[in-house]
Amino acid sequence: MPTTEVFKIKTKRKNLFLRVAKGHFATSYTHSNYYIDVADQKSRYSEAKAVAEELCSAYNYTSTIVDTILCLDGTEVIGACLANELTKNSFANINAHQTIYVVTPEIVNGSQMMFRDNLVHMVQGKHVLVLAVSVASGATAKAAIEAVKYYGGEVSGVASIFATVASCGGYTVNSVFNPNDLEGYFAVPAHECPHCREGKKLDALINCHGCSKL
């Protein structure tokens, strides 16, 4: 972590919490005063399962169809857990008893997403749920939405661990955490960053893989 001010945001659900650090951080699109560390949620089964269970509750007793989960930012473990939850017999959703594909897009030309020929059938004609670590600027999620449509799929919605918006690309975003959980949170373009205006140096560069101290 880039600073010593590290803490967990806990919830009532076991193994479901968010690790964050306060400071001055930069992504490819924004500057923020929080670094959200989701490494364990993406890699540790018990935490990935807790995230999936929480996200799954947003789709219970709904008519949302999910044939495929499109995993962004290394969320494959969460995606597999979410697929398991959505297909449980006890889950009151039309996906119960059905199988779900869990797939990751290939990134080309910096941000464009594509699927090789042997994966297209997992998207084409399918109802696809986009799963991301976070949705702030929404650039990555929007690229995924465009890719799903290009390959003939239908977007079922967007799910994420953290989100600053309620919708992205015209689709509802369901998240476990939001800015209300982080006091004073901001994520803005660099020229609007209050820390930059105050002359505060960056603590680290961050992306979906983690952080790099400066």
HUFENKA-V742286 format. One line per field, one symbol per residue. ss: DSSP state (h for helix, s for strand, l for the rest). phi: phi as a letter, one per 20 degrees, with the letter a starting at -180 (. if undefined). psi: psi as a letter, one per 40 degrees, with the letter a starting at -180 (. if undefined). A space follows every 10 residues. Layout:
ss->???
phi->???
psi->???
This chain:
ss->lllllsssss llllllssss ssssssllll ssssssslhh hhhlhhhhhh hhhhhhhhhl lllllllsss sllllhhhhh hhhhhhllll llllllllll sssslsssll lssslllllh hhllllssss ssssslllhh hhhhhhhhhh lllsssssss ssslllssll sssssssshh hlllllsslh hhlhhhhlll lllsssslls sssl
phi->.fceedbdee cfefmdbcec cercccdfdb dbecddedgf fedegfffff ffffffffdf lcefdcebde edmmefffff ffffffdffe eebfegmdec fcccfeecln bfdbcfgfdg fedfmdedee dcfbcdfnff fffffffgff enedfeqccb fcbdcebbmn dfddcfcbgf ecfmfbbcgg fdfffffenf ffeaecbfeq ccfd
psi->ieieghihhi iehhehihhi iiahihaddi iieihhhedd dddhdddddd dddddddeei fiehhhdihh hifffddddd ddddddeide hgieeheiih ihihihhifd ehiihideed eedheihhhh hidihcdedd dddddddddd eeihhdahii diieieihfe ihhhidiide ehhehihiid eehddddeeh iidihiaeda ihi.
